[in-house]
């Protein structure tokens, strides 16, 4: 069972839902969680018949209490892998340690270049020639965990943030289901900062 955490449009969620439906991912999405009441991800999940929850962090006295509520929802639904897909909250050690080695994130840059919430904007401002996509395991630092998959996306001379994001999204929607499948099929192992492919 997969849980997907989102904060916005949920386009990567859509890609994961379709991949699970088409058996390109060997598990079903059983839970979607968002921290935004109006996140379109909620509608996408419900169209696929997936349990979806808006969990308001403001209703909890502390971040740790919020994350324990997320853990409980995951446990109740038998979640074995958590996929962050545009979830704009930094998870603390409370959550990360509970699901150690079982949390994936997707980031619109070739990490360790351009971490943070504005990776595409930062790449354009820097004058970079190449952007990209990284799927990585989540650790206790932001955009830091061991890298599972990466793919470059060239930056064209006339690119805007919107046009570059459009091409990056196409790569994300293909790469994330592939990464999820590798993890669920037991074909990768984490060794320090490296992800090793076992080929099983």
C-alpha positions in Angstrom: 0.0 0.0 0.0 1.3 3.4 -1.0 0.5 6.8 0.6 1.0 10.0 -1.4 1.4 13.3 0.4 0.6 16.4 -1.7 0.0 20.1 -1.2 -1.3 21.3 -4.6 -2.3 20.3 -8.1 -1.4 16.6 -7.7 0.0 16.0 -11.2 2.5 13.5 -9.9 -0.2 11.9 -7.8 -2.2 11.5 -11.1 0.8 9.8 -12.7 1.2 7.4 -9.7 -2.5 6.6 -9.7 -2.5 5.8 -13.4 0.6 3.7 -13.0 -0.9 1.7 -10.2 -4.2 1.2 -12.2 -2.2 0.0 -15.2 -0.1 -2.3 -13.1 3.1 -0.4 -13.8 3.4 0.0 -10.1 3.0 -3.3 -8.1 0.8 -1.8 -5.3 -2.2 0.3 -5.0 -2.4 3.9 -3.7 -4.5 3.5 -0.5 -4.1 6.9 1.0 -3.7 10.5 -0.1 -2.9 13.2 2.5 -2.7 17.0 1.9 -2.1 19.9 4.2 -4.2 22.2 2.0 -8.0 22.2 2.1 -8.3 23.2 -1.5 -5.6 21.0 -3.0 -6.7 19.6 -6.3 -5.0 16.3 -5.3 -8.0 15.6 -3.1 -10.3 15.5 -6.2 -7.8 13.4 -8.2 -7.6 10.8 -5.4 -11.4 10.6 -5.0 -11.9 10.1 -8.7 -9.8 7.0 -8.4 -11.7 5.9 -5.3 -8.8 6.5 -3.0 -9.2 7.5 0.6 -8.1 11.2 0.8 -7.7 13.4 3.8 -7.0 17.1 4.4 -5.0 17.1 7.7 -4.8 20.6 8.9 -1.5 21.3 10.7 -3.0 24.3 12.5 -5.3 22.0 14.5 -2.3 20.4 16.3 -0.4 22.0 19.2 3.0 21.0 17.8 4.5 19.7 14.6 5.3 16.4 16.3 1.6 15.9 17.1 0.7 16.6 13.5 3.2 14.1 12.3 2.0 11.4 14.7 -1.5 11.9 13.3 -0.1 11.3 9.8 1.8 8.2 11.1 -1.5 6.8 12.6 -3.3 7.3 9.3 -0.6 5.5 7.5 -0.6 2.6 10.0 -4.4 2.2 9.9 -4.2 1.9 6.1 -1.2 -0.5 6.0 1.1 1.9 4.2 4.5 0.4 3.3 5.8 3.3 1.2 5.3 7.1 1.5 5.7 9.2 -1.7 6.0 12.9 -1.3 4.6 14.6 -4.4 4.7 18.4 -4.0 4.2 18.2 -0.2 5.4 21.6 0.9 6.2 20.7 4.5 9.5 19.5 5.9 9.0 16.3 7.8 10.8 16.0 11.1 12.7 13.1 12.6 9.4 12.0 14.3 8.0 11.0 10.9 11.2 10.2 9.0 12.6 7.8 11.6 9.3 5.9 11.7 9.4 5.3 7.9 13.2 5.2 7.6 14.1 4.0 4.1 10.5 4.0 3.1 9.9 7.7 2.0 10.5 8.9 -1.5 10.5 12.5 -2.8 10.6 14.0 -6.2 12.5 17.3 -6.9 12.6 19.4 -10.1 16.4 19.7 -10.2 19.5 17.6 -10.4 20.3 17.5 -6.7 22.5 18.5 -5.0 22.1 21.5 -7.3 19.1 23.9 -6.6 17.5 22.4 -3.5 14.5 24.1 -1.9 11.1 25.2 -3.0 12.1 27.3 -6.0 14.4 25.0 -7.9 13.3 25.9 -11.4 13.3 29.6 -10.8 16.7 29.3 -9.2 18.1 27.4 -12.1 16.9 30.0 -14.6 18.2 32.8 -12.5 21.6 31.1 -12.2 21.9 30.8 -16.0 22.1 27.0 -15.8 22.1 25.1 -19.1 20.6 21.9 -17.6 17.7 21.3 -15.2 16.3 18.0 -14.3 14.5 15.6 -12.0 15.7 13.7 -9.0 13.8 11.0 -7.1 15.5 10.4 -3.7 15.0 8.8 -0.4 14.0 11.2 2.4 16.3 11.7 5.4 16.2 14.3 8.1 17.5 17.1 5.9 15.8 19.0 3.1 16.4 17.6 -0.4 19.3 15.6 0.9 18.6 11.9 1.1 20.3 9.2 -1.1 19.5 9.6 -4.8 17.5 6.9 -6.5 17.0 8.2 -10.1 17.9 11.3 -12.0 17.3 12.6 -15.5 18.5 15.8 -17.1 16.2 18.3 -18.8 18.0 20.8 -21.1 17.2 24.5 -20.6 16.4 26.3 -23.8 17.5 29.9 -24.4 13.9 31.2 -24.4 12.6 29.2 -21.5 10.4 30.7 -18.9 9.6 29.1 -15.5 6.3 27.8 -17.0 7.8 26.3 -20.2 10.6 24.6 -18.3 8.3 23.3 -15.6 6.1 21.8 -18.4 9.0 19.7 -19.7 10.2 18.8 -16.2 6.7 17.5 -15.3 6.7 15.1 -18.3 9.9 13.6 -17.0 8.6 13.5 -13.4 5.5 11.6 -14.4 7.5 8.9 -16.1 10.4 8.7 -13.6 8.4 8.6 -10.3 6.4 5.5 -11.1 9.6 3.8 -12.2 11.3 4.6 -9.0 8.4 3.4 -6.9 8.4 0.1 -8.8 12.1 -0.4 -8.1 11.6 0.1 -4.4 8.5 -2.0 -4.1 10.1 -4.9 -6.1 13.1 -4.8 -3.7 15.6 -3.9 -6.5 17.4 -1.2 -4.5 19.4 -1.0 -1.3 20.6 2.1 0.6 24.3 2.0 1.5 25.3 5.2 3.1 24.7 8.0 0.6 24.5 5.6 -2.3 21.5 3.6 -3.7 22.7 0.3 -5.0 20.7 -1.6 -7.6 20.4 -5.3 -6.7 18.9 -6.5 -10.0 16.6 -8.9 -8.3 
